[in-house]
Amino acid sequence: MVTVSVKWQKQLFPGIEIDTSQPPIVFKTQLYTLTGVPPERQKIMVKGGILKDDADWSTLAVKDGQKLMMIGTADEIVRAPEKGPVFVEDLPEEEQAAALGHSAGLYNLGNTCYMNSTLQCLHSVPELKSALLSYSDNVRGNGVDQTSHSLTVATRNTFGELDKSVRPVAPLHFLQESSICYCSFFRYLTVQFVRFFWKRESNQKAKILRKVDYPLELDVYDFCSDELKQKLQAPRQVMRNAENAKFGLKVQGKTNSSKDNEGSSSSEGESSSMDIDKADSSVPKKQITGVYDLIAVLTHKGRSADSGHYVGWVKQDDGKWIEFDDDNPSIRKEEEILKLSGGGDWHMAYICLYKARVI
């Protein structure tokens, strides 16, 4: 064991012991703890030049009391952040709602799970939310009946609370006004499954547990009249071209009907992104394609038609699915949504809400 002193910049570190049975890298590590200079940056002057990590101490003739000189730049001192970490629960309530990425749940006010689930499904319709938020309290004087006006205001206020709150919302105002009002939009399609029926032989209501599959993407083109199919051809072609371009596939030209109407032509296999632009210019904006995407599912759990539990499953703008079980929202995977088709005691789809894919 050899004791030396080390001079670094204007500082002198006396009484540093060197274990000559260990390689010099151990000594450099000691200096790192004293100076903050990483071993790879240290240049220590010894006999014969600069001390190497794997040098043999016996050949360096280092003696007790010897002064060694080190050159090197220390690491920058890590400073404490000016602003400490902020936890989600410490944020203002509106910021917490934004951080969570989904709206709040609804308290069950006593067998109101069906109402809660339906409200969450309706809350996923942006056009409905926008219309409600722009609804004025002064509309009452324009010939709107009091019942409709009060229910609209209650729905607007409930949706506003859902968007701003982190904690579950009590839809008491909405419940007091009336039963749920469903405002239809041409871009939305509801599919209701026959889950309950009356058994005449036993004079009682029963639930149908049979499994009924439903798609995430519903194409209703085959159910349309010939006239409507003709109108859908051009926007459907634009939709297919955009999808093909997205996956690097060949883009087809316009449909025959659009060619005849516009007097243009395009040979098969010679299309490019120009075809999309041309086709897009020939189709009015916001045209339906006959394809609908699933955005919400209302389910019933239980074997009895007179009891059980209703839950809403809603797709968010980022594609994430949220299960709204009254005041307990939770994130779900897309494959879990397809398992709501029935066949047992688990949640089974009662109403599916689809949104039209438009171009």
N, C-alpha and C positions, 0 to 999 in steps of 0.2 A: 504494500500500500504506500503510495507516494502522495504527499500533500503539497499543493501548488496554489498560486494565486493567478487570477485571470483578469486582464484589463480589457474592458470593452467600452469603446467610446470614452466618456469621462468617468466611468465607474470602475472600481477595483473590487473584485470579489476574492477575499483571502480565505485560506483554510479549506480549499476544495480537495477532497481526497479522491485519488485515482486508484481504482482497483485494476492493477496491471494484469490480472488474470482474465479480465474481460476485454472485449474488443473496444476500440475507441468510440464506437457509436453509443456505448453506455455512458461514457464521459460527456459526449455531446448532448445526450438526453438530460444529464444533470444541469448542463449550462442552459438548456432550453427552459427548464423550470425556473431558473434564476433570471434570465434575460428576455425570454419570449422569442428568441431567435430560433427558428426551426433548424434541426440538424443539417438539412440539405443546403441551408444558406450560410452555415458557419464555415469560416476560414480561420483555422487556428495555426499560428506560426510555430513550428517546431524545427528541430535540427533536420536539415535536408529538404525543407520546403513546407508544404501545407499538410496538416494531419489528415490522413485518409481513414475511412470508416473501418477498414480491415487491416490497418497497419499493425506491426508487431512492436509492442511497447519496449521490448528488450533492445531493439535496434535504434531507438530514439534517444536513449540516454537522458530521460527526464529525471531530474533530481528533486529532493525535498527542498521546499522554499523557492523553487524556480518560478519566475513570473512568465506567464504565457500571454500572448496577445491574440484577441479574437476580433474578426471583422464580420459584420453581417447586419441585416435589417430585421428588426423584430416584426412579428405579425401585428396588424392593427388591432388595437384593443376593442373588443366587442362591447359596444355601449348598450345600455338598457334602452328599450324602445321608449320614445317620448310618450306614446299612448299605449297603455296596457291592453291586454286582450279583452274583448267585449263578448260576453256570452249572449246567446240568442234570448234567453229568458230575461236579460237585463235591458234589452232594446225596448223602445216604445211599442205599443201594441200594434200600430199600423206597420212598423218596420218588421216586427216579428211575423206578421201575416205574409209579407213579401218574402222573408227569408225561408219560411216553411214551403213555399211553392204551391200551396193549395189553400182553398178557403176553409173556413171553420166548419164544425159539425153543428147539428141541431139537437137540442134537448128533446127527449121524449116526454111529452106532457100528459101521457096516459093514452096508450094505444094510438099514438100519432106517428108510428114508424112509417106507415104507408105515405102519409102526408109529407114527412121529412124526406123520404126517399124520392118522391115525385118532385118536391121542391129542388132537391139537389140536381136532379136530371134537367129540370127546366133552367136551373142556374147555369148550366153548361151551354145554353144557347145564347151566343153573343148578341144576335139581333134583338132578342127579347130583352136582355139586360139593358142594351142601349136605349131601346124604346121606353123602357120603364124609368131609367134614370133621367130621361128628358121629359117625362110626364110631369106636368105642373099641377099644383094643388088648385089652380084657378080654372082648370078645364071643366069643373063641375057646372059652371054657368053656361056651357055651350051645348046644352041638351043631353048631357051624359047623365044617366040615372044614378041615383045616390049609391045603390048597391054595387054597381060596376065600378064607380069612382072610388069607393072606400076599399074595395078589394084590390084595385090596381095600386092604390097608395100603399096598402099593407104589403103587397108583394114587392113593390119598389123599395120600401124601407127594409124589408127582410133581406133582400139581395144586397143592399148597401151594407147592412150589418155583417153579412157573411164575408164580404170583400175586405172589410176593415178590421174584423175581430180575429183574435187568435183563440180565444176561449169559445166554447160552444155557445150558440145563440138560442134563445128561447123564442120560438115563433108564435108568441101569444097573441100579438096583434093580428097576424094572419089567420090564426085559428078562430079568433072571435068574429072576424068579418063574415066569412062564408066558407063554403067548400072550395076545393081547388078549381081554378079556372085555367083551362089549357088553351092558349092562343096558337092557332095553327099557322105555320108558314109554309109556303110552297116548296121551300128547300128542305123541309124536314119530313120524315116518314116514320110513323109509329107502327110497330108490329106487336099486336097483343095476342098472347097464346091462350088457348082455351084450357085453363088450369082448374076451373071449378064448374061443376054442373049438378043438376038435381036428379037424384036417383028416385025414380017414381015408385019402384018396388018397395023401397024402405022409407020413402018420404023424408029424405034428408039430403043435405048438401054434401058433396064429396070433392076431393081434390084428385086431379089426374096427375099421377107421378111419372107417366111415360116420358122417356128421354126424347127431347126435340132439339136437334142441332140447329144452329143459326150461324151465319158467316160474319166475319169482321168486315167484309166488303160484299155488298149486295148489288147485283146487276139486274135491274128490272126490265131491260130492253126486250126480252122475249115475251113479256106480259103486255107490251104496248101495242096500240093499234098500228096498222100499216102507215097511217098518216103521221103519227107521232114518231115512228121509227125513221121515217124519211127526214124529219126535222132533227133527229138525234145523230144522224150519220156524220155530218160535218164536225160538230163539236167532239164526237167520239173519236174521229180520226185525229184531230188535234191532240186529244188526250193521249192516244196511243203513240203518236209521234214523239210527244214530250217524254213519255215513259221509255220508249226505245232509245231516244237520244241520251237519257239519263244513264242507261246501262250500256251505252256504246254500241247499240244495235242499229241496223239499217232503218232509216226513216222512210216510210211509204209516202207516196204522193197523195193528192186529194182524192176523195171518193168520186165515183163517176157522176153522182148527182151534182157535186160542186163544180166538176169540170164542165158539165153541160150548161150550168147556170152562168158560169163566168167565161166560158169560151177558152179556157186554158187547158194545157195538157202537160203531162209529166210521164216519162217512160219509167216502167217498173225497174227498180234497182239502181236508178240514177239520182235518187233523192239525197238531200243533204239538209243542213240546218236551215237553208233557204226555204225549203218546203214548209217547215214549221211556221216561219214568219209569214209566208204567203197564205197558208191555211188560216193562220190566226187572224190575219187582216180581213178574211172573208167571213169570219164568224163573229157575231155580236158578242160583246163582253158579258160575262156572268151568265153564260148559257149552261143549262143542265146537261149532263151527259148520260143520264140513266143509271149512273153508278152512285151508290150511297155507301158512306163509311159509318160504322157503328161508333157512336159517341157516348151512349149511356144505356145502362140496363137496370131495370127495376126487378128485384127478385123477391120471392117468398120462400121462407124456410119453415118447414113443419108439414105434418101430414093432414091436418084438419083445415077445412075451409073456414071455420069460425074462430081460428086462433092462429098462432104462428108469429112470424116476424118478417117485416119488409125492410129491405136494404137497397140503397142506391149505389151503383158502380159507375163512375164518371171518368171519361177520358179528358186529360188536361191538354192545353195547347202544345206542350212539349212531348206529347205522346204517352205520358205516364198515366197509369190508371189509379184512381183513388176509390177505396171502398168507404162509403159514408154510412156508418152504422150508428145512427143517431148522433151522439156527441163524441164519437170515437172514430175519426178518419184514419185510414191506414193505407199505405202504398201497396199495390198489387201488380203482379206480372201479367202480361197480355195473355199468356197461355191459361192463366187462372180464370179469365173471363169466359173462355170457351168451355170451361168445365161447369158452367152454370146452366147446363142444358137439361138438368133433371135426372130422374132415374133413382132417387133415394131421398134421404132425409136432409140432404145438403141444400143450400140455396139453389133455387131454380128460376130461370128467367120467366117473368110474367109479362113485361113490356120491354121491347127494345126500341131505342130511339136512334134513327139513322139520319145523317146529314148528307145532302146531295153534294157530289163532287162537281164543281163548276169550273169553267174556263173563261 
